[in-house]
């Protein structure tokens, strides 16, 4: 069976950048979708970028990565655009 192009792209890009891929493609895309629908569409790339920075600062510690994801999901769920 042929490998799907998006995971292959992500793995290749991570390799080219010399980084370990901590989050799976589906998890990243789900988070982007949550941000796009829960905040606004442009929040998707911004959110995934900021999560990437935070995950990088977590040094791959699974507990810290899980905390980052939990905090981001809570922020999205609690988002109120205001007046």
C-alpha positions, 0 to 999 in steps of 0.5 A, spaced: 500 500 500 502 506 498 504 511 503 499 517 504 503 524 501 502 528 507 505 524 512 511 523 507 511 530 506 511 532 514 517 526 515 521 529 509 521 536 511 522 534 519 528 530 516 530 536 512 530 541 518 533 536 522 528 535 527 524 530 531 517 530 529 513 529 536 506 530 534 503 526 528 500 529 522 493 528 524 493 531 531 496 537 528 491 538 522 485 536 528 488 542 532 488 547 526 481 545 524 479 546 531 483 553 531 480 555 524 472 553 527 473 555 534 477 562 533 477 564 525 480 561 519 487 565 520 488 562 527 489 555 524 497 556 521 498 561 527 496 556 532 500 551 529 506 555 529 505 557 536 504 550 538 510 548 534 514 553 538 512 551 545 513 543 543 520 545 541 521 548 548 518 542 551 524 538 549 520 532 547 517 531 554 511 527 553 508 530 559 509 538 557 507 536 550 500 534 553 500 540 557 501 544 551 496 541 547 491 541 553 492 549 554 491 550 547 485 546 546 482 550 552 484 556 549 480 555 543 474 552 547 474 558 551 475 563 546 470 569 546 471 574 540 468 580 544 464 585 542 
